Amino acid sequence: MQTFPKKRIEIVVEAPLLRRITTKLDETGVTGWSVVPILAGHGRDGDWTAEGQVGTASQMVMLITIVDAAKLDAVMDAVFTLVSHQIGFVTVSDIAVVRPERF
């Protein structure tokens, strides 16, 4: 089966920032994304858990999107302006897909 190279971007941020990020993704031509709730984690400031949280103000989510390498810089520039001063992180991975027209 033939595969095609793409870039997978994972953005972990507090949930209230999500709408602003998806707006930026739309503006840069990203064709799709998915959001996954983050239940717990551990980082430089220690353990974190969503257990017992009443609202979404400090809820963490992970947004996943796949883009063509030609769009990567534009997407990262747009997203980084939003997340650079926030809790969370951004990763980029090389991946292979079987239906390149979707990205």
Contacts in CASP RR format, 6 or more apart in sequence:
PFRMAT RR
TARGET T0000
AUTHOR 0000-0000-0000
METHOD contacts of the structure
MODEL  1
MQTFPKKRIEIVVEAPLLRRITTKLDETGVTGWSVVPILAGHGRDGDWTA
EGQVGTASQMVMLITIVDAAKLDAVMDAVFTLVSHQIGFVTVSDIAVVRP
ERF
1 98 0 8 1.000
2 98 0 8 1.000
3 96 0 8 1.000
3 97 0 8 1.000
3 98 0 8 1.000
4 96 0 8 1.000
4 97 0 8 1.000
4 98 0 8 1.000
4 100 0 8 1.000
5 69 0 8 1.000
5 94 0 8 1.000
5 95 0 8 1.000
5 96 0 8 1.000
6 66 0 8 1.000
6 67 0 8 1.000
6 68 0 8 1.000
6 69 0 8 1.000
6 95 0 8 1.000
6 96 0 8 1.000
6 97 0 8 1.000
6 100 0 8 1.000
6 103 0 8 1.000
7 66 0 8 1.000
7 67 0 8 1.000
7 68 0 8 1.000
7 69 0 8 1.000
7 72 0 8 1.000
7 92 0 8 1.000
7 93 0 8 1.000
7 94 0 8 1.000
7 95 0 8 1.000
8 64 0 8 1.000
8 65 0 8 1.000
8 66 0 8 1.000
8 92 0 8 1.000
8 93 0 8 1.000
8 94 0 8 1.000
8 95 0 8 1.000
9 64 0 8 1.000
9 65 0 8 1.000
9 66 0 8 1.000
9 67 0 8 1.000
9 72 0 8 1.000
9 75 0 8 1.000
9 76 0 8 1.000
9 79 0 8 1.000
9 90 0 8 1.000
9 91 0 8 1.000
9 92 0 8 1.000
10 62 0 8 1.000
10 63 0 8 1.000
10 64 0 8 1.000
10 90 0 8 1.000
10 91 0 8 1.000
10 93 0 8 1.000
11 21 0 8 1.000
11 62 0 8 1.000
11 63 0 8 1.000
11 64 0 8 1.000
11 65 0 8 1.000
11 79 0 8 1.000
11 83 0 8 1.000
11 89 0 8 1.000
11 90 0 8 1.000
12 38 0 8 1.000
12 60 0 8 1.000
12 61 0 8 1.000
12 62 0 8 1.000
12 88 0 8 1.000
12 89 0 8 1.000
12 90 0 8 1.000
13 21 0 8 1.000
13 60 0 8 1.000
13 61 0 8 1.000
13 63 0 8 1.000
13 83 0 8 1.000
13 86 0 8 1.000
13 87 0 8 1.000
13 88 0 8 1.000
14 57 0 8 1.000
14 58 0 8 1.000
14 59 0 8 1.000
14 60 0 8 1.000
14 61 0 8 1.000
14 86 0 8 1.000
14 87 0 8 1.000
14 88 0 8 1.000
15 56 0 8 1.000
15 57 0 8 1.000
15 59 0 8 1.000
15 60 0 8 1.000
15 61 0 8 1.000
16 56 0 8 1.000
16 57 0 8 1.000
17 82 0 8 1.000
17 83 0 8 1.000
17 86 0 8 1.000
18 35 0 8 1.000
18 61 0 8 1.000
18 63 0 8 1.000
20 82 0 8 1.000
21 63 0 8 1.000
21 79 0 8 1.000
21 82 0 8 1.000
21 83 0 8 1.000
22 33 0 8 1.000
22 63 0 8 1.000
24 75 0 8 1.000
24 78 0 8 1.000
24 79 0 8 1.000
24 81 0 8 1.000
24 82 0 8 1.000
25 32 0 8 1.000
25 33 0 8 1.000
25 65 0 8 1.000
25 75 0 8 1.000
25 78 0 8 1.000
25 79 0 8 1.000
27 78 0 8 1.000
28 71 0 8 1.000
28 74 0 8 1.000
28 75 0 8 1.000
28 78 0 8 1.000
29 71 0 8 1.000
30 65 0 8 1.000
30 67 0 8 1.000
30 71 0 8 1.000
30 75 0 8 1.000
31 102 0 8 1.000
31 103 0 8 1.000
32 65 0 8 1.000
32 66 0 8 1.000
33 63 0 8 1.000
33 64 0 8 1.000
33 65 0 8 1.000
34 63 0 8 1.000
34 64 0 8 1.000
34 65 0 8 1.000
35 61 0 8 1.000
35 62 0 8 1.000
35 63 0 8 1.000
35 64 0 8 1.000
36 61 0 8 1.000
36 62 0 8 1.000
36 64 0 8 1.000
37 50 0 8 1.000
37 59 0 8 1.000
37 60 0 8 1.000
37 61 0 8 1.000
37 62 0 8 1.000
38 50 0 8 1.000
38 59 0 8 1.000
38 60 0 8 1.000
38 61 0 8 1.000
38 62 0 8 1.000
39 49 0 8 1.000
39 50 0 8 1.000
39 51 0 8 1.000
40 47 0 8 1.000
40 48 0 8 1.000
40 49 0 8 1.000
40 50 0 8 1.000
40 51 0 8 1.000
41 47 0 8 1.000
41 48 0 8 1.000
41 49 0 8 1.000
42 48 0 8 1.000
48 60 0 8 1.000
50 59 0 8 1.000
50 60 0 8 1.000
53 59 0 8 1.000
60 87 0 8 1.000
60 88 0 8 1.000
65 75 0 8 1.000
66 95 0 8 1.000
66 97 0 8 1.000
66 103 0 8 1.000
67 75 0 8 1.000
67 103 0 8 1.000
68 100 0 8 1.000
68 103 0 8 1.000
72 92 0 8 1.000
76 90 0 8 1.000
76 92 0 8 1.000
79 90 0 8 1.000
80 90 0 8 1.000
83 90 0 8 1.000
97 103 0 8 1.000
END
